[in-house]
Amino acid sequence: MDNFVYRNNSVAPMDQLLTSLRFYASAEHLASVVDFMGIHLSTASRIIQRVSQVLANLSQQHIHMPAENDIATVQNEVYNIARFVIADSRLRICDVVARWPASTHDMTIFANSKIKRRFDAGEFGTAILLGDSGCALSPYLMTPILNPNTHAEQLYNESHIRTRNVVERQFGVWKRRFPVLAYGSRLPLNTVLTVIVATAVLHYIARGMNEEEPPLAIDIQENEINHVIEEGNVRVPN
């Protein structure tokens, strides 16, 4: 990435990166980033779009399901899906789709995704996904039983909810690390979508480097999970 030039001024690549990281980590609007970095609002917006695109372009390098020869090493892990992110048991994002309107049903997103076609083709062997009750059951996608009648079915639902909770925890850690995801922004829609993927890349790198989790704030707690199980509601809140 080279210097960003505006009105005969130049912003060095490192300052561009710092501007973007400041924005990702801010719970406030872009104006706070502008004041901190001493640049114009429109300049900051273009820089964030530029840096986010560079980071998002790294998604195929960092965000991916395990290759066939790696599945044996992660065979005890379960991959969880929600709106539409797939995460593993170590809270790493393995797949992310950020282009559908918020009202789009999870199953519509999944049905039109590349990851579904790869599972349909048997690329991941015996690996499975966990989805909520809005997903359609398939040989590789396990969903809760809506009306469990037996003790075994109740145990299955409890196990499903507790295991799938990892993706909810992942969302919590991701949003705490990059508060802009939780509080939103006023950037153009295309930039917002790019920011989502860019922060997913950074989150994956942070998990891979064993970075400490941000301070606990909104993770789903054990007693909340127990309440969901006791009430028979098999959907973990999104």
SVG drawing of the C-alpha trace seen along z (x, -y; Angstrom):
<svg xmlns="http://www.w3.org/2000/svg" viewBox="-43 -21 47 62">
<polyline fill="none" stroke="black" stroke-width="0.4" points="0.0,0.0 1.4,-3.4 0.9,-6.9 -2.5,-8.4 -2.4,-11.8 -5.1,-14.5 -4.9,-18.2 -1.1,-18.1 -0.8,-16.3 0.3,-12.7 -0.8,-10.1 1.8,-7.4 0.7,-3.7 1.3,-3.3 -0.9,-6.3 -3.5,-4.9 -3.5,-1.6 -3.6,-3.3 -6.5,-5.5 -8.5,-2.4 -7.6,-0.5 -8.6,-3.5 -12.0,-3.4 -12.5,0.3 -11.7,0.0 -13.9,-3.0 -17.5,-2.9 -18.0,-6.5 -18.5,-7.9 -15.9,-8.7 -15.6,-12.3 -13.7,-11.0 -11.1,-9.3 -10.8,-12.5 -10.1,-14.6 -7.5,-12.1 -5.6,-11.7 -5.9,-15.3 -7.3,-14.6 -10.5,-15.6 -13.6,-13.5 -13.8,-12.6 -10.1,-11.7 -10.6,-9.4 -13.6,-7.8 -11.6,-7.1 -8.6,-5.8 -10.8,-3.4 -12.3,-2.1 -8.9,-1.6 -7.3,0.1 -10.4,2.3 -10.3,3.5 -6.6,4.4 -7.4,6.4 -10.5,8.0 -8.5,9.2 -6.5,11.3 -9.7,13.2 -9.0,16.2 -5.5,16.5 -6.7,16.4 -10.4,17.2 -11.0,20.8 -12.3,24.2 -9.6,26.8 -8.2,28.5 -8.8,32.2 -5.4,33.2 -6.0,31.0 -9.4,32.4 -7.9,35.3 -6.2,32.8 -9.4,31.0 -11.8,33.9 -12.9,33.3 -14.0,29.7 -17.5,28.7 -18.1,25.8 -21.0,23.5 -23.0,21.3 -25.0,18.1 -25.8,15.0 -23.7,16.0 -20.4,16.8 -18.9,20.2 -16.6,20.5 -14.6,23.3 -14.2,24.3 -11.3,21.9 -13.4,18.9 -11.7,18.6 -13.8,17.4 -13.7,20.1 -16.2,18.5 -18.0,15.2 -20.6,13.8 -21.3,10.1 -23.4,9.1 -27.1,10.0 -29.7,7.7 -30.2,8.2 -33.7,9.5 -32.5,12.4 -33.1,15.8 -30.0,17.7 -31.0,20.7 -31.3,18.4 -27.7,17.2 -26.5,20.7 -28.3,22.2 -26.5,19.7 -23.1,19.9 -19.9,21.5 -19.4,23.3 -22.7,25.3 -21.5,26.4 -18.3,27.6 -20.0,29.6 -22.4,31.0 -19.4,32.1 -18.1,34.0 -15.0,31.8 -14.9,32.0 -15.6,35.7 -17.4,36.4 -17.1,32.9 -20.4,31.4 -22.0,28.0 -24.3,27.0 -27.2,24.7 -30.2,23.3 -33.8,24.6 -34.3,22.3 -31.9,24.4 -32.8,27.5 -31.4,30.8 -28.9,32.5 -26.2,35.2 -23.6,32.5 -25.9,29.9 -27.2,30.8 -30.1,28.8 -32.0,29.0 -35.1,31.1 -38.1,28.7 -40.2,30.8 -38.0,33.3 -40.1,36.2 -37.5,38.5 -34.6,38.1 -32.2,38.8 -33.6,36.0 -33.4,33.6 -29.8,34.5 -29.1,34.0 -30.7,30.5 -28.7,29.6 -25.5,30.8 -26.3,28.9 -27.0,25.7 -23.9,25.8 -21.7,26.7 -23.2,24.1 -22.7,21.4 -19.2,21.1 -20.4,19.1 -22.3,16.7 -19.1,16.3 -17.1,15.7 -19.5,12.9 -19.1,11.4 -15.3,11.5 -15.3,10.1 -17.5,7.2 -15.5,6.4 -12.3,6.4 -13.8,4.1 -16.7,2.1 -17.6,0.5 -19.3,3.8 -21.6,3.5 -22.3,-0.2 -22.5,-0.6 -21.2,-3.4 -22.4,-5.9 -20.0,-4.9 -21.4,-3.9 -22.9,-0.4 -20.1,1.1 -17.5,-0.2 -19.4,1.3 -19.4,4.7 -15.7,4.4 -15.1,3.4 -16.9,6.5 -14.6,8.8 -11.5,6.8 -12.2,7.1 -12.9,10.8 -9.4,11.2 -7.8,9.3 -9.9,11.3 -8.6,14.6 -5.0,13.4 -5.5,12.3 -6.9,15.7 -4.0,17.4 -1.5,15.4 -3.3,16.1 -4.0,12.5 -5.8,11.9 -9.6,11.6 -11.0,8.0 -12.6,7.4 -15.7,9.5 -18.9,7.6 -21.7,9.4 -20.8,13.1 -23.7,15.5 -23.3,16.9 -23.8,20.4 -27.0,19.6 -28.4,18.1 -27.7,21.2 -29.3,23.3 -32.4,21.1 -32.7,21.7 -32.5,25.4 -35.0,25.4 -37.5,23.4 -37.2,25.8 -36.3,23.0 -33.7,24.6 -32.7,21.4 -29.6,19.7 -30.2,15.9 -28.5,14.2"/>
</svg>
